[in-house]
């Protein structure tokens, strides 16, 4: 059983296509609509989810790129999912501009083959990304819808090391429970609240500094084509229909990002691909007819 958190800030129609593509009555879903979105977006999504008893809305708050508010949304989503059901095993986070490359049946089969493993990109920040250490050294404040730099610097929490990756993950319930509820995680929450781009390092750092976890696979199973966006960051390229073959052949479970206003045909292609997968799975699972069974036995 999977617990999904979906972070949405626009494109309600595209969100609905994503939700239908990942919906399974055995899973659980929590949706956070950024408070920066228009009230109409939140209202439309809330109304849509009324038809799904295994889905819930998270209280909308502002989530700012580069700010701890993104980590806070993740933590609140994890906590809501922990409260909703005691049986799910794997937490998966998605944005509203993601899309699956495999059906839920195939994703569940993948997770069953890798039960207990944590799929999250993890790098020793000082070794692999020393250029990003100022993100945790410099004291920043999220204020008035922007990140405010201060002249203050800090040492990293004693006895701990910083790690980095990105914000996407498929992690165990045990890890989610620890990071949300264990007092040992509080010092990292307090520290990362005033760091830059906290969502690309907070969860990795907690995991690598004492949190219970399974074997770590430094791979989030997302196909993302990162391209430069100014001097300080990368952004995911928007996929189009020309990328369909590469996406389907990638072996990844999800991809991002998509924009139906730029190219909706790619979503049509991926939806058809998922239907084909479902049909193939149904054919494999269908019992043989009596005559066919006799031929097999013979």
Beta strands, then each sheet from edge to edge (+ up, - down):
strand 1: 2-8
strand 2: 28-33
strand 3: 55-57
strand 4: 90-95
strand 5: 98-100
strand 6: 118-120
strand 7: 123-124
strand 8: 138-143
strand 9: 146-153
strand 10: 163-164
strand 11: 169-172
strand 12: 216-217
strand 13: 222-223
strand 14: 226-228
strand 15: 234-236
strand 16: 254-256
sheet 1: 3+ 2+ 1+ 4+ 11- 6+ 12+
sheet 2: 5+ 16- 13-
sheet 3: 7+ 10-
sheet 4: 8+ 9-
sheet 5: 14+ 15-
end
